[in-house]
Amino acid sequence: MMQCFPGGFVWFCLVNVSALQVQIIPTQGEISLGDSKFFICEVVGDAKDIDWFNPQGEKIVPDNPNIFVSRNDESTSTLTIYHATVDNAGIYKCMARAPGQEAEATVQVKIFQKITFKNAPSPQEFNEGDDADLVCDVVSSPPADIVWKYKSDIIKTAKDVRFKVLENGHLLIRGIKKADEGLYSCEARVISRGELDFRHIKVVINVLPTLRPRQSEVNATAEEGGTALLACDADGFPEPTVSWTHNNVVLVSGEKYDVSDDGSELLIRDMKKVDEGEYTCIARNKAGEQSQEVSLRVFVPPKITFLNDQSASEFDDLVTLTCEASGDPTPSILWSFEQRIFTEGEQASWTRPDKYEVWLLNTVAALAER
């Protein structure tokens, strides 16, 4: 501003030049990694030039793709940082110049990593009895504090030594139980910013199958149309599948075998002696497998395979009759005549009756010991 005063034949004029003043809005800058932000430099006074300088002291030119500077009007200039990286952090300076004057202001730009969950899968599955490592990988700057919750309650590791929060933020559960199954929360906190974020993690506990044969030994008879039923009941989580093997061969439904839908029952048709032996029922699920043996014994009914006929006179000293039988177990053979049963080692003798010329042994029996 100019003021003039008369002084005789001369006028005296004084020019008041106001001092330049610079301020940056906002006065502090925090930018989340990857985000964008702008700053305005305001100048009080008649500034010819308004320039921005980066943290390295270099003047920021307009064609910089990541950091852009624009003169808005005679008194303001804008600095814009696009898609901030950690290299953009530092102190930025705005300088205003006028003839014989200059003024400046600075702003510190901090680039921080907001809470980001890199790996926090759900569900997470473990086998009962394992030392379970619940994964929750979080990145932030500064590093976040991790708090674990179970059913909305903070897990207090001091009260239960089975629980421990590891240095990497994971939750360790020693000897995890089926009762530990449920919904957990991994909560990340940056106290300096009051920032908080969380992820729900469903924990599933798989239980190794248990098997209970209904009978450890099954007896059957080898006969046409004969059948045998072998059965095993299985428990576990998830629900196990049950299969059967015999002589290391997996048995499937067909003409010989019929396996129930849940695998618990095996029906063997047209029983034969060769079907005898050990059968294995196997229960499998994600936690592993268990097996049990069921013994099948097959009995073969007695069968007379040879019986000879003999003719003799009443004057013969000895007549031998032969009977052969098969079966399993080995059958015992009994001889009888009319109502008389002969014991082992006994000699059969009789008197010829009046009305018959020949007497026959009327009964030969092969009996199996069961």
DOGULO-402925 format. One line per field, with one value per residue (C-alpha): residue number from 1; residue in one letter; chain; x, z negated, y negated. Coordinates in steps of 0.2 Angstrom, whole numbers, plus 5000, padded with zeros to 4 digits. Example, Ala and Ser with C-alpha at 12.3 -4.5 7.8 and 13.67 -1.06 7.14 Angstrom:
# residues 2
num: c(1 2)
residuo: c(A S)
cadena: c(A A)
x: c(5062 5068)
z: c(4961 4964)
y: c(5022 5005)
***
This chain:
# residues 370
num: c(1 2 3 4 5 6 7 8 9 10 11 12 13 14 15 16 17 18 19 20 21 22 23 24 25 26 27 28 29 30 31 32 33 34 35 36 37 38 39 40 41 42 43 44 45 46 47 48 49 50 51 52 53 54 55 56 57 58 59 60 61 62 63 64 65 66 67 68 69 70 71 72 73 74 75 76 77 78 79 80 81 82 83 84 85 86 87 88 89 90 91 92 93 94 95 96 97 98 99 100 101 102 103 104 105 106 107 108 109 110 111 112 113 114 115 116 117 118 119 120 121 122 123 124 125 126 127 128 129 130 131 132 133 134 135 136 137 138 139 140 141 142 143 144 145 146 147 148 149 150 151 152 153 154 155 156 157 158 159 160 161 162 163 164 165 166 167 168 169 170 171 172 173 174 175 176 177 178 179 180 181 182 183 184 185 186 187 188 189 190 191 192 193 194 195 196 197 198 199 200 201 202 203 204 205 206 207 208 209 210 211 212 213 214 215 216 217 218 219 220 221 222 223 224 225 226 227 228 229 230 231 232 233 234 235 236 237 238 239 240 241 242 243 244 245 246 247 248 249 250 251 252 253 254 255 256 257 258 259 260 261 262 263 264 265 266 267 268 269 270 271 272 273 274 275 276 277 278 279 280 281 282 283 284 285 286 287 288 289 290 291 292 293 294 295 296 297 298 299 300 301 302 303 304 305 306 307 308 309 310 311 312 313 314 315 316 317 318 319 320 321 322 323 324 325 326 327 328 329 330 331 332 333 334 335 336 337 338 339 340 341 342 343 344 345 346 347 348 349 350 351 352 353 354 355 356 357 358 359 360 361 362 363 364 365 366 367 368 369 370)
residuo: c(M M Q C F P G G F V W F C L V N V S A L Q V Q I I P T Q G E I S L G D S K F F I C E V V G D A K D I D W F N P Q G E K I V P D N P N I F V S R N D E S T S T L T I Y H A T V D N A G I Y K C M A R A P G Q E A E A T V Q V K I F Q K I T F K N A P S P Q E F N E G D D A D L V C D V V S S P P A D I V W K Y K S D I I K T A K D V R F K V L E N G H L L I R G I K K A D E G L Y S C E A R V I S R G E L D F R H I K V V I N V L P T L R P R Q S E V N A T A E E G G T A L L A C D A D G F P E P T V S W T H N N V V L V S G E K Y D V S D D G S E L L I R D M K K V D E G E Y T C I A R N K A G E Q S Q E V S L R V F V P P K I T F L N D Q S A S E F D D L V T L T C E A S G D P T P S I L W S F E Q R I F T E G E Q A S W T R P D K Y E V W L L N T V A A L A E R)
cadena: c(A A A A A A A A A A A A A A A A A A A A A A A A A A A A A A A A A A A A A A A A A A A A A A A A A A A A A A A A A A A A A A A A A A A A A A A A A A A A A A A A A A A A A A A A A A A A A A A A A A A A A A A A A A A A A A A A A A A A A A A A A A A A A A A A A A A A A A A A A A A A A A A A A A A A A A A A A A A A A A A A A A A A A A A A A A A A A A A A A A A A A A A A A A A A A A A A A A A A A A A A A A A A A A A A A A A A A A A A A A A A A A A A A A A A A A A A A A A A A A A A A A A A A A A A A A A A A A A A A A A A A A A A A A A A A A A A A A A A A A A A A A A A A A A A A A A A A A A A A A A A A A A A A A A A A A A A A A A A A A A A A A A A A A A A A A A A A A A A A A A A A A A A A A A A A A A A A A A A A A A A A A A A A A A A A A)
x: c(5000 5007 5004 5009 5012 5015 5032 5034 5037 5038 5027 5034 5026 5029 5026 5021 5026 5018 5028 5024 5015 5013 5003 4999 4982 4981 4995 4999 4997 4994 4990 4986 4997 4989 4978 4978 4978 4981 4988 4985 4998 4990 5000 4996 5005 5009 5019 5027 5031 5024 5034 5034 5049 5050 5058 5075 5074 5071 5058 5043 5040 5022 5025 5028 5016 5014 5016 5007 5008 4996 4995 4977 4977 4989 4989 4986 4995 4990 5001 4993 5000 4992 4993 5005 5020 5032 5044 5032 5034 5044 5044 5037 5040 5030 5040 5033 5044 5042 5055 5066 5055 5052 5042 5040 5030 5032 5021 5026 5018 5017 5013 5005 4999 4981 4976 4976 4972 4983 4978 4964 4955 4938 4934 4950 4950 4960 4960 4955 4970 4981 4990 4980 4988 4974 4981 4978 4991 4989 5000 5000 5011 5014 5011 4994 4990 4980 4966 4958 4939 4929 4910 4913 4923 4941 4952 4962 4978 4983 4967 4969 4987 4981 4979 4993 4994 5011 5022 5015 4998 4992 4982 4989 4977 4986 4977 4962 4945 4928 4922 4933 4924 4915 4917 4933 4937 4954 4954 4968 4970 4982 4981 4989 4976 4961 4960 4952 4947 4943 4939 4928 4936 4925 4935 4930 4936 4937 4936 4944 4932 4928 4922 4911 4908 4891 4899 4918 4914 4900 4895 4887 4882 4888 4872 4864 4855 4864 4869 4880 4878 4893 4891 4901 4894 4905 4906 4916 4916 4913 4903 4914 4912 4914 4921 4925 4939 4943 4961 4965 4952 4939 4921 4907 4889 4886 4880 4891 4890 4878 4885 4872 4871 4881 4893 4890 4883 4890 4879 4887 4877 4878 4889 4904 4919 4931 4921 4928 4941 4944 4934 4940 4928 4937 4930 4938 4935 4946 4954 4960 4955 4952 4949 4942 4942 4927 4930 4918 4917 4908 4902 4898 4884 4887 4885 4887 4899 4901 4890 4893 4880 4886 4877 4882 4876 4872 4888 4900 4911 4912 4904 4911 4901 4909 4902 4911 4905 4912 4908 4916 4920 4923 4907 4906 4898 4885 4878 4861 4850 4831 4832 4849 4864 4881 4895 4913 4922 4906 4904 4887 4879 4861 4850 4842 4823 4810 4802 4817 4831 4842 4844 4850 4857 4843 4851 4868 4869 4883 4882 4892 4899 4894)
z: c(5000 5005 4995 5001 4991 4998 4993 5001 5019 5018 5013 5002 5005 4994 4999 4986 4990 4979 4974 4982 4972 4976 4969 4974 4972 4964 4953 4951 4963 4961 4976 4976 4988 5005 5001 5008 5000 5004 4994 4998 4996 4992 4993 4986 4996 5014 5018 5035 5034 5023 5024 5015 5010 5007 4991 5001 5003 5022 5030 5035 5054 5061 5072 5057 5059 5040 5032 5041 5038 5045 5043 5039 5039 5033 5015 5015 5021 5019 5016 5020 5016 5026 5020 5006 5004 4989 4999 4999 4980 4974 4972 4986 4988 4996 5000 5006 5014 5017 5022 5007 4997 4994 4982 4979 4970 4968 4965 4960 4970 4961 4972 4961 4965 4959 4951 4965 4962 4974 4968 4957 4965 4958 4954 4947 4943 4931 4924 4906 4895 4907 4902 4912 4920 4925 4939 4939 4949 4947 4955 4949 4944 4930 4927 4920 4903 4906 4894 4896 4890 4889 4890 4887 4871 4871 4869 4853 4855 4837 4831 4844 4848 4863 4872 4877 4889 4899 4905 4922 4915 4918 4904 4898 4890 4882 4883 4891 4886 4895 4882 4889 4905 4910 4916 4911 4915 4919 4915 4920 4912 4915 4900 4906 4920 4911 4926 4923 4935 4933 4941 4935 4937 4935 4927 4931 4921 4930 4919 4923 4927 4914 4919 4910 4918 4913 4912 4912 4918 4929 4933 4949 4958 4976 4985 5001 4997 4981 4975 4962 4955 4949 4941 4934 4927 4929 4921 4924 4932 4946 4948 4953 4968 4965 4977 4976 4982 4982 4986 4991 5004 5002 5002 5012 5015 5028 5030 5015 5003 4999 4989 4981 4986 4971 4972 4955 4960 4972 4978 4985 4996 5001 4987 4990 4980 4990 4983 4966 4959 4952 4959 4956 4954 4957 4951 4959 4958 4958 4941 4947 4947 4935 4939 4930 4934 4935 4935 4946 4943 4955 4950 4963 4959 4958 4974 4977 4991 4992 4985 4991 4991 4986 4988 4975 4970 4952 4951 4955 4941 4945 4956 4958 4963 4968 4966 4971 4967 4970 4961 4951 4937 4940 4937 4925 4933 4923 4927 4922 4925 4921 4904 4900 4902 4903 4893 4899 4898 4895 4906 4914 4912 4914 4916 4933 4931 4937 4950 4959 4968 4967 4954 4959 4949 4950 4945 4948 4941 4943 4930 4930 4913 4913)
y: c(5000 4983 4966 4949 4933 4915 4907 4890 4892 4911 4925 4939 4956 4971 4989 5002 5019 5032 5048 5064 5077 5096 5109 5127 5135 5148 5145 5163 5177 5196 5206 5225 5235 5234 5220 5202 5185 5167 5152 5133 5120 5103 5087 5070 5056 5054 5069 5071 5089 5103 5119 5136 5146 5165 5173 5173 5154 5156 5144 5154 5152 5153 5168 5180 5194 5199 5181 5167 5148 5135 5116 5113 5094 5079 5085 5104 5120 5138 5153 5170 5187 5201 5219 5216 5227 5228 5218 5203 5201 5186 5167 5157 5138 5124 5109 5092 5078 5060 5047 5046 5058 5076 5087 5105 5118 5137 5152 5169 5183 5200 5216 5229 5247 5248 5265 5278 5296 5306 5323 5327 5342 5348 5362 5369 5388 5398 5415 5418 5419 5409 5393 5381 5366 5354 5343 5324 5314 5296 5282 5263 5249 5248 5266 5270 5278 5294 5299 5316 5319 5335 5333 5314 5316 5311 5326 5324 5335 5333 5342 5357 5363 5372 5355 5344 5329 5332 5318 5319 5316 5334 5342 5359 5371 5386 5402 5395 5403 5405 5393 5379 5379 5364 5346 5336 5318 5311 5293 5281 5264 5249 5239 5223 5221 5229 5241 5258 5272 5290 5307 5321 5338 5354 5368 5386 5401 5417 5433 5449 5463 5477 5494 5506 5523 5530 5547 5551 5569 5574 5592 5598 5614 5618 5622 5616 5600 5598 5580 5572 5554 5545 5528 5513 5497 5481 5464 5449 5431 5429 5445 5458 5469 5488 5501 5520 5530 5549 5555 5537 5536 5522 5529 5521 5525 5538 5556 5562 5547 5533 5518 5507 5488 5483 5497 5503 5520 5534 5548 5563 5574 5593 5597 5609 5615 5604 5588 5592 5581 5563 5548 5531 5516 5499 5482 5466 5448 5432 5436 5453 5471 5485 5504 5519 5538 5548 5567 5578 5597 5607 5624 5638 5649 5668 5678 5697 5699 5718 5733 5751 5765 5782 5800 5813 5831 5835 5845 5831 5826 5807 5795 5777 5762 5746 5728 5712 5694 5677 5660 5647 5649 5668 5677 5693 5708 5718 5736 5742 5757 5755 5747 5751 5739 5747 5739 5738 5755 5765 5781 5782 5799 5806 5821 5824 5820 5833 5822 5814 5822 5807 5793 5776 5762 5750 5734 5726 5708 5695 5682 5666 5659 5641)
***
